[in-house]
Amino acid sequence: MNAIRLPDAEATLALAARVARALPATQEHPVYIALRGELGAGKTTFVQGFLAALGVAGPVHSPTYALVETYQAGGRSLVHADLYRLVQGAGFEELGLRESFAGRVVWLVEWPEKAGKQLPEPDLTVWFGVLTNGRECRIESGSAFGAEWLQAVGAPGSDPGSRA
């Protein structure tokens, strides 16, 4: 998908909701979304919009210190991980995350590069960049499932607030 300009947090929330709504309701296998970008680029805002669109009520905070927060909505486990505090690959196994990659779970992982090569290939990678006036993001598929999902999200450059 081409770069999408996100002028404010509301646009990031709308794009995330659009991606979440395009996730097939029949998804029975684990799904992994890698969130990449510098500090303050919009990764946690994206997670907030994604989880809200899937039915998570209440606040969603970055699990910078807890590293992992789990939510339940729509018969799915939704796992938000922020690996920023991990030292490159160290400590990942102790989190017990690998065992959680099963069933109807959706993983949203900030700073996935901190896990080294211990995570599977993501279904989607969302790249965030900071602009002088706002943010931008690019979404890429990393699996056949991710390619179908991304196609359901809609055409590149279309309005991120519209329904796919």
N, C-alpha and C positions, 0 to 999 in steps of 0.2 A: 504494500500500500504506500502511495506517495506520502510525503510529509503533510501532516494536518496541522494547521495553525490553531493554537489554543489561546485565545486572548486573555482568558481569565479562568478561575477555578470552576466556574459554572460550565464552561465549555469542556473542561476535563471531565467533570462529573457526567455530563451528557454523553460524551464519547464512551466512557466506561459503561454507562447504562446501556448504550446501544450494543456494545460488545457482549455484555451479559445477556441481554434479551435474545441475541442471536445464538447463544449456546443451546444446542438441542436439548429439549426436555427429556429425551430418551437416553441421554448420555449415561452409560453404565460403567465406564472405565475411568481411571484417574485422568485428570486434565491438569496440565502445568503451564502457567503463564510466567515468563521471566520478565521482570521489570528492571530496565536499565536506564541509567542517567545519573547526573551529578546530584549532590544534595540540593533540595529545594526545587527540583525540576518537575515535580507533580506525581511521583510514584504513589505516595500514600493517598493523595486526592483521588487518583484513579481507582485504587482499591476501595475507597469509601463509596464511590459511585457504583462500582461493580457489585459490591455486597448489598448495597441498598436496593439495587434493581432486582436482585435475587431474593429479596425479602428480609434481609437482616435489619432489624429495628434497633435504634439506639446508636450511641457513638462508636466509631471505629477509629482507634488510635494506632499509630505506628508501634509495633512491638519491639522497639529498639532495645529495650532492656530485658524483656521477657523472651525475645527472639521469635516466639511463635504464639499466635492467638488463633483459636478455633471457634467457628460459628456454625450454627445449624440453620438451614433454611431450604424449603422445598425438597426435603428428603435427601439433601446433600450435606456433606461436611465441607465447609469452606475454610481453608487454612491460609492465614496471612503470616508469612515469615519475613523478617527483616534481618538479614545476615551481616549487616554493616559491621557489627562488633566482633565477628569471627576473624581470627587470624587465618589468612589464606588456607582453607581446608581443615585447619585444626579445630576440633570441637564439634564438627558436624556430626560425626557418628554418635557422639554422646547425646545429641538431641533426639535420637530415635526417629528421625523424620523418614528414613527410607522405608520403614514398616508402614508408614501412613500412605504410601503411594499405592493404594488399592481401593477398588470399589468406586462408589459415587462421590469422589472427593475432587475438589477444585483447589489447586495450589496457586497462590499468588506470591511470588518470591521476589523481594527487593534485594538487590546486591547479590544475585546468584553466583557471580564470579568468585565470591568469598568461599564457596563450597568446593572450589577446584573442579575436578571432573567427577564429583560424587553425585551430581544430579543427572537425571535423564535429559534427553533432548527436549526442549520445551515445545509444546504445541503452538504457542504464540510467544513472540518476543515483542515487547512494547518498549521502544527506545524514546526517551524524553530528552529534549534539549531546551536550554534557556536562551531566549531571544532578548533583545533590548526591550521589546514591548510584548511581554507574554511568554508563551512556551510553544513548542511544537512537538509532535510525536510521529513516529512511524511504526507501523505494526507489520511484522513479518511472520509467516507460518514456518514451522519447523517439522511438521508431520502432515500426513494426508488428512487426518482429522482437522488439524489446524488450518489447512488450505480450504477445506470445505466450510469451516466455521468463518474464516475471514471472508470468503465469498458471500456468506449469508449476512455479514456485517454491512456490506454495501460497497458501492463504487468509491475508489480513491477520490478524495477532494469533495465528496458530497457533504452535506450539512451533518456534523456530528450529533446534532440534537434531534435529528429525525429518526423515525423508527426504520430499521432495516427490513 
